């Protein structure tokens, strides 16, 4: 009997340890593949990349559109003979000076530069995926407001809020891609993501020109808001993802929807952040 008791205890301890391993493996995200996307999430790494690329395209289409002739337009010109040509686009409708026209671009950059470090700091205590949803919601509403603007100051404020909304995405999207991409393809995935910047600008010039000529410069902003709206909703309704740099110490709390503990950040997060701001 004395010899049977240790064997029984050994079996119990081994069964309990195997059970705990199974529990942890079902809770911890797919760490074997070095991705922070839970196995129960709708997102696969490729879906996440595709979604972020589309969002990035819309962001930079907006930047290209407001710089296009169809949206930005030109001021009215009067010749010495008294013949006046009416202005077009934003400059024509609001009779902007060259200084005011330049302020519109500056207002966007001010919102972007001020809000980016704030969103990066909040990522320590709030789930970064939810922060992206908040930012995209602000972007959608602000872009919609650009279409309804009635003077220089109204569109300047809306452009600043567009920068605030975009800040959450550009400061947090690249780290998510870096976390979820396969090790051998990280550079390629990030290259695909950053290719959306020049592509978005190029499409934006064409897009803004076409809508400005055939409809109105206001429609350029309204269509952008409609395209971004579904992604803003996804940021709230989908199970939130987690960045590696902010994984809680207890693996059972990794998938907690709204709570994150501030772990040590990886150097790559800071590099991704500053590189995105520079762009």
N, C-alpha and C positions, 0 to 999 in steps of 0.2 A: 504493500500500500504506500510505503514511504517513497518508493521510486516512481509510482504513478502520479503523485501529486505534482512534482516538478514538470513532468511531461504535460499534464493538463494545464498548468500555469503557462507553460511555454506556448501551447497551442492558442490559449486565450489571448496572450499578449501579441502573438503573430497575427491572429485574426483581427484584433482591434487595430493594430498598426496598419494592416492592409486596408481595413475599412477607412481609417483616417486618410490614407493615401488616395483612395478613391474619391473621398469627399473633396479633398484639396484639388485633385485633378479636375473635378467637375466644376469647381468654383474659379480656379485660376484661369486667366485667359490663355490663349494658345501659345504658351511660352516655348514649347518645343520648336515651333516655327518662328520664334522670336517676333511675334506680333502681339499687339495689345488689343486686338479685336476679339471679343468673346466669341466662342463657338456658337452661342445662341443668338448672336446679333445678325440682323439682316445684311449688314455690310460684310462683304468680302474685301480683301485688300484692293482688288481690281475695281470693284464698285466704288470704293472710297476714292481711289485715284480719279476715276471717271467723273464722279460728282464734283470733286474739288476742281478739276480742269474746267468743267462747264461753268462753275461759279466764277473762277478766275477769268474766263473768257468774257462773261457778262460784265465783270468789274472793269476790265480794260476796254471793252467795247464802249462803255460809258465814257471813259476818258478820251477815247478817240472821237466819239460822236460829238462831244461838246467842243472839241477843237476843229471839227469839220466846218466847211463853208455853209453847209445846209442848216446846221444848228447854231453855230456861233454867228454866222452871217456877216454883215458889213453895215457900216453906218450910211445914212443918206448923204448924198453929195450934191451940192449946188454949184453950177458953173458960173462964170462971170456974166454969161448971157442970161442968167436967171432961170435956166433949166435945172430942175432938181430931180434927182433919181432917188426914189424911196429906199430906205434901208431894208435889210432882210435879217431874218433870224433874231437871236437875242439882242445883238447890238442895235438892229433896226427898230425892234419893238420898244426897247427900253431907252433908246437913244444914249447908249453908253459911250463914254470917252475911252480912249486907249488905256488910261489908268484904271478905270472901273472894269474894263474887260480883263485886264491883267489880275485884278483883285479876285475875280471869280476862281482862277486857277490857284491863287495863293490861299484863298479861303479853304479850298479842298485840302491842300497840303497841311495847313495849320491844324485842321481837325484830325487828319491822319497822324501827324507827328505827335500831337498831344495825347491822343487816345491810345496809340499803340503800346507804349510802356504801361499804361494803366491796365489794359486787358492782359498783358503779359504778367503783371503783378497779381491780378485777380485770379489767374490760373492756378495759383497756389492754394486757394481756398474754395474756389468754385470750379465745377467740372468744365474743362476747356471746351468740350463739345457743346455744352449749353451756352457758353460765351459766344461761340460762333453763331449759334441760333439767334441770340440777342443782337449781335452786330448786324446780321443779315436782315433782321426785322427793322432795325433803325435805317439801314441802307434802303430798304424797299420803301418805307414811308417817306424818307427824305427825297428819294428820286421821284416818287409820285408828287411830292410837293414842288419839285423843280418844274414839273409840267403845269402846275397851277399857279406858279409865281406871277406876281403882278407888277413888280418893280425891281430895281437893282438890289435893294437890301433883302427882299424876300428870297430871291434866288441865291444871293450870297450866303445867307444863313442856311438854306437847304443844301448848298454845296459843301458847307462846312460839316453838316451832319452826315452827308454822304461819306466824307472822309472818316468821320468817327465810326460809322458802321463798317466801312471796309477795313478799318484797323484791326478788328478782332480776327478777321479771316486771314489777312496776310501775315499776321504775327503768330498764328497758331496752326495754319494749314500745313506748312512745310514740315514741322516736327511730327505731325500725324502721319504724313507720307513716309518720312524717314523711319518712323517706328514700325509701320506696317509692311513696308517693301521688303522683299527677300534680300538677303545680304548681298548676293551677287548682282542684284539689279537696282540697288539704291540710287546709284548715279543716274541710271537710265530713267528711272521713275521721276526723279527730281528734274531731270532735263525735259521730260515730257510736260511736267507741270509748269516749268518756267517758259517753255515755248508758247504757252498761252498768252504771255505778255505781249510780244510783238504781233502775234496773230490777232489778239483782241484789238490792239490799236489799229491794225490794218483794216480789219472788218468794221471797226467803229467809224473810220473815215468814210467808207462806202455806205454803211448803214445810215449814218447821219445825213450824208448828202442826199440819199434817195428819199428818206422820209421828209427832210426839210423841203425838198422840191415838190414832191407829190402830195404831201399832207400838210404837216406843220412841224416846226421844231419841237413843239410840246409833245407830239406823239412819240418822238424818240425816247423821251423819259418815261412816258406811260407804258410803252411796250417793254422797256427794261424792267420796270417795277413788276409787271405781270410775269415776266420770265423768272425773276428772282423769288417771287412769292412762295412757290412750292418748296424751295430749298430752305427758306426761313422757317416754314412749318416743320420740315423734317428735323431741323435742329432742336425742336422741342418734343416731338412725338416719338422719335426713335430712341432706343436704348442708348444712353450716352457712352462714348468711348473714353478711354483714359490714356494719357501720355505716360511713357515710361518714367520720366523724371519725377512724376508725382504719384507713384504707386504706393499705396499704404503698406505699412509693415505687416499687417495682418492680411493674409491672402483672401480671407473670407469677406473682406470689405472692399475688394477691388471693384466689384460690380455695383456698389452702392450708387444709386442714381444721381444723388445731388451732393454727396459729401466726399471731400478729398482731403487727405492730410498732406502737409507740405513736406515732401521728401526732398532729398538732395537733387538738384537739377544736374542734368548731364551737360557738358560743355557744348554739345551739338545743338541743344535747344537755344542757347544764347546766340550761337553763330547763325542759326536759321533765322532767329528773330531779327538781328541786325541786317542780315542780307536782304530780308523781305522789306524792311523799312527803306533800305537804300534804293530798292526798285520802285 
